[in-house]
Amino acid sequence: MAERVLVIGSGGREHALAWKLAQSPHVKHVFVAPGNAGTADGGKISNSAVPVSDHAAVARFCRYQDIRLVVVGPEVPLAAGIVDDLTAAGIRCFGPTSKAAQLESSKNFSKAFLDRHDIPTANATFPALVVKASGLAAGKGVIVASTKEEACKAVTEIMQDKSFGTAGETVVVEELLEGEEISCLCFSDGVTIAPMPPAQDHKRLMDGDEGPNTGGMGAYSPAPQVQ
């Protein structure tokens, strides 16, 4: 029997998720909350105005619409525990719990986790020129400095001037790593791991790796740097 699915989010990632889910014969309809212009009135896909930050309201919407699966895209609702709350309400979700989401929502937590488990990561004892707001900053909370003076200025801007709001209450300062960056992501149910093809996204604003980091300006896969 075809089921109804709810996708949480409003970006291109959620558009792609909804588009692919709608192709499945097991899916009757895909709601996207809040969605975007690309997910509005698209046959099997439609937007919903249910307030994503109100987890109880989302749970009521799922019961009313007979939603059988919720797929959460953005980091903010994951960090806020939407998967925990919907699961407690008896609604199946695809996405990490708030504790697992700390690997993305807190760079300080992630860094300590990597160090604790001897997973290679940028070192803090090298000339430290990368300053990161520990919390979620929509992909823009990283400043790559060219000198120690610039790095110190970045710390002041993040922690004192609150350039990234509460995301910068804690900062991570670490070694500058240069070269190609590839993302290798996996699906996991806690037991099985299914890797996706490696991908590379565009981070710096201008050509030649110049300018500030962005929240992402597109990605491509497969990445020729990884065979």
C-alpha positions in Angstrom: 0.0 0.0 0.0 1.3 3.4 -0.9 2.1 5.7 2.1 2.2 9.4 2.8 5.6 10.9 3.7 6.6 14.2 5.3 10.0 15.8 4.4 11.2 18.5 6.8 13.1 21.4 5.2 13.1 24.1 2.5 16.3 23.8 0.5 17.5 22.1 -2.6 18.4 19.0 -0.5 14.8 18.6 0.6 13.6 19.3 -3.0 15.8 16.4 -4.2 14.6 14.1 -1.4 10.9 14.9 -2.1 11.5 14.4 -5.9 13.1 11.0 -5.4 10.6 9.8 -2.8 7.7 10.7 -5.1 9.1 8.4 -7.8 8.6 5.4 -5.5 5.5 3.3 -6.1 5.4 2.8 -2.3 4.8 6.5 -1.8 1.3 8.0 -2.3 2.1 11.6 -1.5 5.0 13.7 -0.2 4.4 16.7 2.0 7.3 19.2 2.5 7.4 21.6 5.4 7.8 24.4 4.8 9.1 23.5 1.3 9.9 26.0 -1.4 8.6 27.1 -4.8 10.0 24.0 -6.4 8.0 21.7 -4.1 4.7 23.5 -4.3 1.9 21.8 -6.2 4.1 19.2 -8.0 1.7 16.3 -8.5 2.5 13.9 -5.7 4.4 16.7 -3.9 3.0 19.6 -2.0 4.0 22.1 0.7 2.7 22.2 4.2 2.6 25.2 6.6 2.9 23.1 9.7 5.4 24.9 12.0 8.5 22.7 12.0 9.8 24.1 15.4 6.6 23.0 17.1 7.2 19.3 17.4 3.8 18.6 19.0 2.1 20.4 16.0 4.1 18.3 13.6 3.1 15.1 15.4 -0.6 16.2 15.2 -0.2 16.9 11.5 1.3 13.5 10.9 -1.6 11.8 12.7 -4.2 13.8 10.9 -2.6 13.2 7.5 -1.7 9.5 8.3 2.0 10.2 7.7 3.9 6.9 8.0 7.5 8.3 7.7 9.1 11.7 8.4 12.5 12.5 6.6 14.4 15.4 8.3 16.9 17.3 6.2 18.1 20.4 8.0 20.5 20.3 11.0 18.6 22.8 13.2 15.4 20.7 13.8 17.6 17.6 14.2 19.7 19.4 16.9 16.4 20.5 18.5 15.3 16.9 18.9 12.5 16.6 16.4 13.4 12.9 15.7 13.4 12.2 19.5 9.9 13.8 20.0 8.3 12.3 16.9 9.6 8.9 17.7 8.2 9.2 21.2 4.9 10.1 19.6 5.0 6.8 17.7 5.9 8.4 14.3 8.7 6.8 12.3 11.6 9.1 11.3 14.7 9.1 9.2 17.3 11.2 10.9 19.6 11.2 13.9 18.6 11.8 17.5 19.6 15.1 19.1 22.6 13.4 20.8 23.8 11.9 17.5 23.2 15.2 15.7 25.8 16.9 18.0 28.5 15.6 15.5 27.1 18.2 13.2 25.6 20.8 15.5 28.6 21.2 17.8 32.1 21.4 16.3 33.5 21.4 19.8 31.7 18.1 20.5 32.8 16.7 17.2 36.4 17.7 17.7 36.5 16.0 21.1 34.8 12.9 19.7 37.4 12.6 16.9 40.3 13.1 19.3 38.9 10.6 21.8 38.6 7.9 19.2 41.9 8.6 17.4 40.1 9.7 14.2 42.5 11.9 12.1 41.4 15.6 12.2 43.0 19.0 11.8 45.5 19.6 14.6 45.3 22.4 17.1 49.1 22.5 17.9 50.0 23.6 14.4 49.8 27.3 13.4 46.1 27.8 14.0 44.5 29.9 11.2 41.0 28.4 11.0 38.4 29.7 13.4 35.1 28.0 13.6 31.9 28.9 15.5 31.1 25.7 17.3 27.3 25.9 16.7 25.2 25.8 13.6 25.7 28.8 11.4 24.1 27.7 8.1 27.5 26.6 6.7 29.0 30.0 7.1 30.6 29.8 10.6 34.2 29.1 9.4 36.8 31.9 8.9 40.0 30.9 7.1 42.6 33.5 8.2 45.9 34.2 6.4 47.7 35.5 9.5 47.6 35.1 13.3 46.3 38.7 13.5 43.4 37.8 11.2 42.7 34.7 13.3 42.6 36.8 16.5 40.3 39.3 14.8 38.0 36.4 13.8 37.8 35.2 17.4 36.8 38.7 18.5 34.2 39.0 15.8 32.6 35.6 16.6 32.7 35.7 20.4 32.5 39.4 21.3 30.7 40.9 18.3 28.4 37.9 18.0 28.8 37.8 14.2 27.2 34.3 14.2 24.9 34.8 17.2 24.7 32.0 19.8 26.5 29.6 17.4 29.8 31.5 18.3 29.5 31.1 22.1 32.2 28.5 21.8 34.9 28.5 19.0 37.2 25.9 17.7 40.6 27.1 16.5 42.7 24.7 14.4 45.2 24.0 11.7 44.6 25.1 8.2 44.5 22.1 5.8 44.9 22.9 2.1 43.9 20.7 -0.8 40.9 19.0 -2.2 37.9 18.3 0.1 35.6 15.4 -0.5 32.5 14.4 1.4 31.9 10.7 2.0 28.5 10.2 3.5 26.7 7.0 4.5 23.2 5.9 5.4 23.0 3.9 8.6 20.3 2.3 10.7 22.6 1.9 13.7 23.8 -1.5 12.5 24.2 -1.5 8.7 26.2 1.2 6.8 25.5 1.9 3.2 27.9 4.4 1.6 26.8 7.0 -0.9 29.1 8.0 -3.8 31.7 10.6 -2.8 30.8 14.2 -3.7 32.5 17.6 -3.7 30.8 20.9 -3.0 32.0 24.5 -3.7 32.8 26.4 -0.5 34.9 29.5 -1.0 33.1 32.5 -2.6 35.5 33.3 -5.4 37.8 31.6 -7.9 41.1 30.3 -6.7 39.9 29.4 -3.2 39.5 33.1 -2.3 36.9 34.9 -0.2 34.8 33.7 2.7 33.3 30.3 3.1 29.7 30.0 1.9 26.8 27.7 3.0 27.4 25.7 -0.2 26.9 26.7 -3.8 26.2 23.4 -5.4 27.9 20.0 -5.5 28.8 17.3 -8.0 29.2 13.6 -7.9 31.0 11.4 -8.7 34.2 13.3 -7.7 37.1 12.6 -10.0 39.6 13.0 -7.2 38.3 9.8 -5.6 38.4 6.6 -7.7 
